[in-house]
Amino acid sequence: MKKNYYSYEKFRDDTKELIKKQNIFNPEAIVGVARGGLTLAHAMAEGLNIREVQTIRTELYDNVCKRQEISLFGNCNFSGVKRVLVVDDIADSGETLKEVMNHLESSFKEIEFQSATLFYKKSSLYQPHFWINEANEWIEFFWEKDFTKD
């Protein structure tokens, strides 16, 4: 399987672009989908000056092997929030983001949720509201590659 390395510099530039792109939404909180969306959630929270950052952890992949079912862990608690941006690194199959969005929308009916990713595969069953790059191969994010034990 061909892998495409995604550097910090590209991440920085794409995150700045994603911040501009979603500006019409004006979120009051961010939910990062762990683990892939955590780096992006932190960077976007800094760029948007949002202190309300929460996480939901999912498990759909073991390394590059896809599991049969998605597991979702964690609960969010929103008080006085009307707009929440859900961020993840990639909408690959779309199953993770679709499951997270369905969970949040059904749990918090009074809140508007929109989603943002760095990468989107056209074959994904869920299209994020905001995305930067189209993915055609496996992406190796710098946070997956640069900090591993040798």
BELBEL-V260663 format. One record per residue. N is the residue number from 0. RES is the residue in one letter. SS is DSSP state (H for helix, E for strand, C for the rest). NEAR is the number of other ideal C-beta (glycine too) atoms within 10 Angstrom. Layout:
<<N;RES;SS;NEAR> <N;RES;SS;NEAR>>
This chain:
<<0;M;C;5> <1;K;C;6> <2;K;E;11> <3;N;E;13> <4;Y;E;12> <5;Y;E;22> <6;S;C;13> <7;Y;H;12> <8;E;H;9> <9;K;H;15> <10;F;H;19> <11;R;H;11> <12;D;H;12> <13;D;H;19> <14;T;H;21> <15;K;H;14> <16;E;H;14> <17;L;H;24> <18;I;H;16> <19;K;H;11> <20;K;H;15> <21;Q;H;21> <22;N;H;11> <23;I;H;9> <24;F;C;16> <25;N;C;10> <26;P;C;24> <27;E;C;18> <28;A;E;22> <29;I;E;23> <30;V;E;26> <31;G;E;24> <32;V;E;25> <33;A;E;16> <34;R;C;15> <35;G;C;24> <36;G;C;28> <37;L;H;18> <38;T;H;20> <39;L;H;25> <40;A;H;25> <41;H;H;15> <42;A;H;18> <43;M;H;23> <44;A;H;19> <45;E;H;12> <46;G;H;13> <47;L;H;15> <48;N;C;6> <49;I;C;16> <50;R;C;8> <51;E;C;16> <52;V;E;16> <53;Q;E;17> <54;T;E;16> <55;I;E;21> <56;R;E;14> <57;T;E;22> <58;E;E;14> <59;L;E;16> <60;Y;E;14> <61;D;E;8> <62;N;C;5> <63;V;C;8> <64;C;E;6> <65;K;E;11> <66;R;E;11> <67;Q;E;5> <68;E;E;8> <69;I;E;16> <70;S;E;10> <71;L;E;16> <72;F;E;10> <73;G;C;12> <74;N;C;9> <75;C;C;18> <76;N;C;7> <77;F;C;17> <78;S;C;6> <79;G;C;7> <80;V;C;17> <81;K;C;12> <82;R;E;13> <83;V;E;24> <84;L;E;26> <85;V;E;27> <86;V;E;31> <87;D;E;28> <88;D;E;24> <89;I;E;25> <90;A;E;26> <91;D;C;23> <92;S;C;17> <93;G;C;19> <94;E;H;18> <95;T;H;24> <96;L;H;27> <97;K;H;17> <98;E;H;19> <99;V;H;23> <100;M;H;20> <101;N;H;13> <102;H;H;17> <103;L;H;19> <104;E;H;14> <105;S;H;8> <106;S;H;11> <107;F;C;15> <108;K;C;7> <109;E;C;7> <110;I;C;16> <111;E;E;14> <112;F;E;20> <113;Q;E;17> <114;S;E;25> <115;A;E;28> <116;T;E;30> <117;L;E;27> <118;F;E;23> <119;Y;E;22> <120;K;C;19> <121;K;C;9> <122;S;C;11> <123;S;C;21> <124;L;C;11> <125;Y;C;19> <126;Q;C;15> <127;P;C;24> <128;H;C;16> <129;F;E;20> <130;W;E;23> <131;I;E;19> <132;N;E;17> <133;E;E;9> <134;A;C;21> <135;N;C;12> <136;E;C;10> <137;W;E;12> <138;I;E;19> <139;E;E;14> <140;F;E;21> <141;F;H;15> <142;W;H;17> <143;E;H;16> <144;K;H;12> <145;D;C;11> <146;F;C;7> <147;T;C;7> <148;K;C;3> <149;D;C;2>>
